[in-house]
Amino acid sequence: MPVGTRAGVNNVMPPALKQAGSQIILGGNTYHMLASPGMEVIENAGGMHPFMGWHGPMLTDSGGFQVFSLSKNQQICVIDEAGAHFKLPNSQRVIHMTPEMSLATQKSIGADIIMAFDQCTPDASTETEAALIMERTHRWLLQSIAFHEAFPKSCYGASQALFGIVQGGVHPELRRESARFIAASATDGIAIGGETVGFNMPKTVELIRWIHTELPEQKLRYTMGVGMSPQDLLDVVAEGIDMFDCVAPTRNARHGALYCGELRVHKHWYRFESEFPEGRLHIKKACFAQDLSPIMPGCSCYTCTHYTRAYLHQLFKQKSIGFAALASIHNI
């Protein structure tokens, strides 16, 4: 899923997202939506879909990961059993984010898939600390389910699917316990969260394998924040994952790192093979100034079918805003 944390995927408008093949987007984060533009304007627009002009499926995040990041500074955010207490940026407004408030906000946003509020587990957590965070996340999930069952539709009358989030840190037995709990709950899908997911790919794959047998096939499986490289997606798909999101494709694009490689399929593995390190062509390099080939030969995206490496090199040198859009379309 391309990520539009603040109600928009950077540099790519919804029609271009659709043309690039995006079927679903992460269309907003609860924390950021409260900060800007605020819920009043989204509600007055009839929800996030009409507000941003995206009429396909959309997922929203609960704000749990952002609260985790804020909680490193106790003067900004404090987490307790009731939820999280934090100040919105550039404001003196204090928010008390409970599981119910997170879900109510996501119902006002009107996303098709909404996430239960969770407490993200730091990698450095001891087993005892990780167990306490996991148990709190489970209690918050039960509160979220109760709220969702009382108000099963969005504020605009549309059905919404609720996902729970597996925690447990880097401790195998806790991960299995959390996966069993989420799988047995009244949720429509299972997300795999925690600080390590997406940042440490060998550990991400390992923890998926820890819990694989606990995950029912009829529920969607979602690794949160996975997608720093095309190979990362192949690695989790090979482990049975259905969904993933990451800001990396558009972030890399803005900095001139364009994915270029070829998918190799074997009976037991999938690989994204490339002549470029990490599968990224760095368009700023002088060797592309006269290169009239597309970014990736055989790619059917709008950028590759209309523009050359030489032209994109020139746009990047000029710091053209058009470059970021064209590069992002290709990476997506």
C-alpha positions in Angstrom: 0.0 0.0 0.0 1.4 3.4 -0.9 1.4 5.5 2.3 -0.6 8.8 2.5 0.0 9.5 6.2 -1.4 13.0 6.1 -4.3 12.4 3.6 -2.1 12.3 0.5 0.7 10.1 -1.0 3.6 12.5 -1.5 3.9 13.8 -5.0 1.3 11.4 -6.5 -2.3 12.3 -7.0 -5.0 9.7 -6.8 -5.6 9.3 -10.6 -1.9 8.6 -11.0 -1.9 6.1 -8.1 -4.7 4.2 -9.8 -2.9 4.2 -13.2 0.2 2.9 -11.4 -1.8 -0.1 -10.3 -2.4 0.7 -6.7 -5.5 -1.2 -5.5 -5.5 0.1 -1.9 -3.7 2.8 0.0 -2.9 3.7 3.6 -4.9 6.9 3.4 -4.2 8.5 6.8 -2.9 8.1 10.3 -5.2 8.8 13.2 -2.6 10.9 15.1 -1.7 13.0 12.1 -5.4 13.5 11.0 -6.2 14.9 14.4 -3.3 17.3 14.1 -4.0 18.4 10.5 -6.4 19.0 8.8 -8.5 18.1 11.8 -11.6 15.9 11.9 -14.1 18.7 11.2 -13.1 19.3 7.6 -12.9 15.6 6.9 -16.4 15.0 8.3 -17.8 18.0 6.4 -16.3 16.5 3.2 -18.1 13.2 3.8 -15.0 11.3 4.8 -11.5 10.8 3.6 -12.4 9.2 0.3 -14.1 12.3 -1.2 -11.8 14.6 0.7 -8.7 13.3 -1.1 -10.4 12.1 -4.2 -9.4 8.4 -3.8 -12.4 6.1 -4.4 -10.7 2.8 -4.0 -10.2 0.8 -0.7 -8.3 2.6 2.1 -6.7 1.6 5.3 -6.0 3.9 8.3 -3.5 3.4 11.1 -4.6 3.7 14.7 -1.8 6.1 15.7 -0.2 3.5 18.0 3.2 3.7 16.3 3.3 7.5 16.3 2.4 7.4 20.0 5.2 4.9 20.6 7.6 7.4 18.9 6.3 10.3 21.0 6.5 8.4 24.3 10.3 8.4 24.2 9.8 12.0 25.5 7.7 11.8 28.6 7.0 15.5 28.4 5.2 15.1 25.1 3.4 11.8 25.6 2.6 9.4 28.5 1.1 5.9 28.0 -1.0 4.3 30.7 -3.7 1.7 31.0 -6.4 4.0 29.7 -4.5 5.0 26.6 -2.0 7.8 25.6 -1.9 11.4 26.7 -0.1 13.7 24.3 0.0 17.3 22.9 -0.7 17.8 19.2 2.2 19.4 17.3 2.1 23.2 17.0 -0.8 23.3 19.5 -1.5 23.4 23.2 -4.3 20.9 22.7 -3.9 17.8 24.8 -5.4 14.6 23.5 -6.3 11.5 25.6 -6.3 8.8 23.0 -8.2 5.7 24.2 -8.9 2.6 22.1 -12.4 3.9 21.7 -11.3 7.3 20.5 -8.9 5.9 18.0 -11.7 3.8 16.5 -14.2 6.7 16.6 -11.7 8.8 14.7 -11.2 6.1 12.1 -14.9 5.8 11.7 -15.0 9.6 11.0 -12.2 9.2 8.5 -14.4 6.4 6.9 -11.6 4.0 5.9 -12.5 0.5 4.7 -10.0 -1.2 7.0 -9.3 0.2 10.5 -6.8 -0.8 13.1 -7.2 -1.5 16.8 -5.2 0.9 19.0 -2.0 -0.9 20.2 1.1 -0.2 22.1 4.2 -0.8 20.0 6.9 -3.0 21.5 10.5 -1.7 21.5 13.1 -4.2 20.3 15.0 -3.7 23.5 12.1 -4.8 25.7 12.8 -7.6 28.1 10.5 -10.6 28.0 8.7 -9.2 31.1 8.3 -5.7 29.6 7.2 -7.1 26.3 4.6 -9.3 28.1 3.1 -6.3 29.8 2.8 -4.4 26.6 1.3 -7.4 24.8 -1.3 -7.9 27.5 -2.2 -4.2 27.4 -2.6 -4.4 23.6 -4.9 -7.4 24.1 -7.1 -5.5 26.6 -7.2 -2.5 24.2 -8.2 -4.9 21.4 -11.2 -6.2 23.4 -12.2 -2.6 24.0 -11.9 -1.8 20.3 -13.9 -4.9 19.4 -16.7 -3.9 21.8 -16.8 -0.4 20.3 -16.7 -1.7 16.7 -19.6 -4.1 17.5 -21.6 -1.3 19.0 -20.9 0.9 15.9 -20.1 -1.5 13.1 -20.2 1.1 10.2 -18.4 4.3 9.4 -20.0 7.6 10.1 -21.1 7.5 6.4 -22.9 4.1 6.6 -20.1 2.0 5.0 -18.9 -1.3 6.4 -15.5 -1.4 7.9 -13.1 -4.3 8.6 -11.2 -4.3 11.9 -7.7 -5.7 12.3 -5.9 -6.6 15.5 -2.1 -6.2 15.9 0.2 -8.9 17.1 2.9 -7.7 19.6 5.4 -9.6 21.7 8.6 -8.0 20.7 11.4 -10.4 19.7 10.3 -13.1 22.1 9.0 -16.2 20.2 6.6 -17.5 22.9 5.0 -14.1 23.4 4.6 -13.6 19.6 2.8 -17.0 19.4 0.6 -16.2 22.4 -0.3 -12.8 20.9 -1.0 -14.4 17.4 -3.3 -17.0 19.0 -5.2 -14.2 20.9 -5.7 -12.0 17.8 -6.6 -15.0 15.6 -9.3 -16.1 18.1 -10.8 -12.6 18.4 -13.6 -11.1 16.4 -11.4 -9.4 13.9 -11.3 -9.5 10.1 -7.5 -9.5 9.7 -4.3 -9.8 11.6 -1.5 -7.2 11.5 2.0 -7.9 12.7 3.5 -5.0 14.5 6.4 -4.0 16.7 9.5 -1.9 16.2 11.5 -4.5 14.4 8.9 -5.2 11.7 10.1 -3.7 8.4 13.3 -2.3 9.8 15.1 -5.6 10.4 14.0 -7.9 7.6 15.8 -11.1 8.7 14.1 -10.8 12.1 10.8 -9.8 10.5 10.9 -13.1 8.4 11.9 -15.0 11.5 9.0 -13.8 13.6 6.5 -14.5 10.8 7.8 -18.0 10.9 7.3 -18.2 14.6 3.6 -17.5 14.3 2.8 -18.9 10.9 0.9 -21.9 12.2 -1.2 -19.7 14.5 -2.6 -17.6 11.7 -5.9 -18.8 10.2 -6.0 -18.8 6.4 -9.3 -17.0 6.2 -8.0 -13.8 7.8 -5.9 -11.3 5.9 -2.3 -11.0 7.1 -0.6 -7.6 7.2 3.0 -6.8 8.0 3.2 -3.1 9.0 5.9 -1.0 7.6 7.4 -3.6 5.3 8.7 -2.4 1.9 12.1 -0.8 2.1 13.1 -2.7 -1.0 11.2 -4.8 -3.6 13.0 -7.9 -2.1 11.4 -7.2 1.2 7.9 -7.6 -0.3 8.9 -10.9 -2.0 10.3 -12.2 1.3 7.1 -11.7 3.2 4.8 -12.8 0.4 6.8 -16.1 0.4 5.9 -16.4 4.1 2.1 -16.0 3.4 1.7 -12.3 4.0 -1.1 -10.5 2.0 -0.6 -6.8 2.8 2.2 -4.4 3.5 2.8 -0.7 3.5 5.9 1.5 3.4 6.9 5.1 2.8 10.2 4.0 1.2 9.1 3.8 -2.5 8.1 7.5 -2.6 10.9 8.6 -0.2 13.5 6.9 -2.2 12.0 8.4 -5.4 12.3 11.9 -4.0 16.0 11.3 -3.4 16.7 9.9 -6.8 16.8 6.2 -5.9 14.8 4.4 -8.6 14.0 0.6 -8.4 15.5 -1.3 -11.3 15.8 -5.0 -11.6 14.1 -8.2 -12.6 11.9 -10.8 -10.8 13.4 -14.3 -10.7 11.1 -17.1 -9.7 12.3 -20.5 -8.5 10.4 -23.4 -7.0 11.5 -22.4 -3.5 12.3 -18.6 -3.7 11.6 -15.3 -5.3 14.3 -12.8 -6.0 14.6 -9.2 -7.3 17.9 -9.3 -9.1 19.6 -6.1 -10.2 22.9 -4.8 -11.5 22.5 -1.9 -9.1 23.2 -2.2 -5.3 20.0 -2.9 -3.4 18.1 -2.7 -6.7 18.3 1.1 -6.8 19.5 3.1 -9.7 20.7 6.5 -8.5 19.6 8.8 -11.3 21.9 11.7 -10.2 25.0 9.9 -11.4 26.6 11.4 -14.5 26.6 8.1 -16.3 22.8 8.6 -16.9 23.1 12.0 -18.5 23.2 10.6 -22.1 21.2 7.4 -21.4 18.1 7.3 -23.5 16.7 4.0 -22.2 13.8 3.9 -19.7 14.5 3.5 -16.0 13.7 -0.2 -16.2 13.4 -1.9 -19.6 10.1 -3.7 -19.8 8.4 -1.7 -17.1 4.9 -0.6 -18.2 4.6 2.4 -15.8 3.8 5.8 -17.2 7.2 7.1 -16.4 9.1 4.3 -18.2 6.8 4.4 -21.3 7.2 8.2 -21.7 10.6 9.3 -20.4 14.3 8.3 -20.4 17.0 8.1 -17.8 18.6 11.1 -19.4 15.5 13.3 -19.0 14.9 12.2 -15.4 18.6 12.9 -14.7 18.1 16.4 -16.0 14.9 17.0 -14.0 16.7 15.8 -10.8 19.6 18.2 -11.4 17.1 21.0 -11.9 15.3 20.0 -8.6 12.1 19.9 -10.6 8.9 19.1 -8.7 7.9 17.0 -11.7 10.8 14.6 -11.1 9.4 13.5 -7.7 6.1 12.7 -9.2 7.5 10.7 -12.1 10.0 8.9 -10.0 7.3 8.0 -7.4 5.0 6.6 -10.0 7.8 4.3 -11.2 8.7 3.1 -7.7 5.1 2.4 -6.8 
